[in-house]
Amino acid sequence: AKAIEYFVVEDLSNWYIRRSRRRFWKSGWDEEKKSAYETLYQVLVELSKLCAPFIPFVSEILYGVLVKPLATGKESVHLEDYPLSNESQIDETLLRSMELARKLATLGRAVRNKVNIKLRQPLRKAILVVPREEERRFILPLADLIQEELNVKELEWVTHLPESVDIELKPRFAILGPRYGKKVQEIARFLTGCDRVRSRNFLEEGHLAFSLDGEEVILKKDEVEIVLKSREGFAIESDEGYAVILDTKLDAELKEEGIIRDFIHTVQTTRKENGFDVEDRIELYLLAGTDPAFANILKKYTHLVQDEILAEAILFQETGVGTEEVREYQLDGKRILFALRRRS
């Protein structure tokens, strides 16, 4: 049951559905949109069977909503055979590459949280540390996906941490003390003077061996705190030898696009509040009283905004909508007045 819960929340909802949103709401009915819906349908049907022993009533409702209108299933989900995996359909290389892509995306989000930069704010560059050549080779086909998840303009792939990143090793005295007693101070001195190559190997391999008074000491990651320090304007997070370094400097162009991404998020929220369906096409009105600087930025990014919010048109005008439809929003110190209408 825990494994199913993790799959639904992390794999299905937070990853597949979120990553496929544009495929679901795009115009027309091409093969890409068709395959997205068919995949989600198949997953939900099998999920209703998997959940049946744990949440029998909810599973029955889900199964009925999905299967009965098409008359493709049995009278009840509880009459179905319990699903079994088909190992011939498992692509191990794809699974490994997607798992690594998600790890790098998670590290990227951790970097942004550390420096308090929202994911909607584009950044110039990400340096990705992937130690093994084989992994870099099979993850490169997912480079566009990773770049989109990190929301950066450029990716740089490297094998080791750049020289601009300092590695500092600090002993965890609470763990090392009971194990090594009086020798813990000597271990601390060794870690303080540890050269970059050994520190980097420890970061990537997870253990550090050295001799102390003729006795071999092998330290593991849980015994040592690893502190990574990047130069000003960059921030880093790492895990198990992998790392993501983000260029956190914001120029005028990046700031403008960040403002537009925030505005898109606001419009999407307003769509939901107005009860619009996910595929509804709309018209966006930018009204008098809006900060002129924002209006100029919006004009530069008109096509991007239209694609993201499914707007058939963006109209810059003073009047033409009822006051009850107008939304006021403050963004980066700029006042914005706008309204949405469903396109008939």
LINJO-V135410 format. One record per helix or strand. SS is the DSSP state (h for helix, s for strand). FROM is the first residue (numbers start at 0). TO is the last residue. If there is no record, write none. Layout:
BEGIN
ss | from | to
SS | FROM | TO
SS | FROM | TO
END
This chain:
BEGIN
ss | from | to
h | 1 | 18
h | 20 | 24
h | 30 | 50
h | 55 | 69
h | 76 | 78
h | 86 | 88
h | 91 | 114
s | 122 | 128
h | 132 | 149
s | 151 | 157
s | 165 | 170
h | 172 | 191
h | 195 | 204
s | 206 | 211
s | 214 | 219
h | 220 | 222
s | 223 | 228
s | 233 | 238
s | 241 | 246
h | 251 | 272
s | 281 | 285
h | 291 | 299
h | 301 | 308
s | 310 | 315
h | 322 | 324
s | 326 | 330
s | 333 | 341
END
